[in-house]
């Protein structure tokens, strides 16, 4: 299990995610579309999210 805080990549966002790496990436992609207005999640952002994940 891993955890990710969106605020570690997008300052001011309090959303958190817990699960496997793939589960988190899927949830983050949906969150980025709905809450941050991104039509697509750039590869650079995926890399940042992966780097910011910590053991849960």
C-alpha positions as CSV (number, residue, x, y, z in Angstrom):
1,X,0.0,0.0,0.0
2,X,1.1,3.5,-0.8
3,X,-0.2,7.0,-0.1
4,X,-0.1,10.2,-2.0
5,X,-1.1,13.8,-1.1
6,X,-2.1,15.9,-4.1
7,X,-0.8,19.0,-2.2
8,X,2.8,17.6,-2.6
9,X,2.4,18.3,-6.3
10,X,-0.4,20.9,-6.5
11,X,0.0,23.4,-3.7
12,X,-3.2,24.1,-1.8
13,X,-4.9,20.8,-2.7
14,X,-5.8,18.7,0.4
15,X,-6.9,15.5,-1.4
16,X,-5.2,12.3,-0.4
17,X,-5.1,8.9,-1.9
18,X,-4.2,5.4,-0.6
19,X,-3.9,2.1,-2.4
20,X,-1.6,0.4,-4.9
21,X,0.4,2.5,-7.2
22,X,-2.0,1.7,-10.1
23,X,-5.1,2.5,-8.0
24,X,-3.6,5.8,-6.9
25,X,-2.7,6.8,-10.5
26,X,-6.2,6.0,-11.7
27,X,-7.8,8.0,-8.9
28,X,-5.4,10.9,-9.4
29,X,-6.1,11.0,-13.1
30,X,-9.9,11.3,-12.4
31,X,-9.2,13.9,-9.7
32,X,-7.0,15.9,-12.0
33,X,-9.7,16.0,-14.6
34,X,-12.6,16.9,-12.3
35,X,-11.0,19.1,-9.7
36,X,-8.0,20.6,-11.5
37,X,-9.5,20.9,-15.0
38,X,-6.8,18.8,-16.8
39,X,-8.2,17.1,-20.0
40,X,-5.2,14.8,-20.0
41,X,-2.6,14.0,-17.4
42,X,0.9,14.8,-18.8
43,X,3.7,12.2,-18.3
44,X,5.6,14.7,-16.3
45,X,2.8,14.9,-13.8
46,X,2.6,11.1,-13.5
47,X,6.3,11.1,-12.8
48,X,5.8,13.7,-10.0
49,X,3.0,11.7,-8.5
50,X,5.0,8.5,-8.5
51,X,7.9,10.3,-6.9
52,X,5.7,11.7,-4.1
53,X,4.1,8.4,-3.2
54,X,5.1,7.0,0.2
55,X,4.4,3.7,2.0
56,X,1.0,3.8,3.7
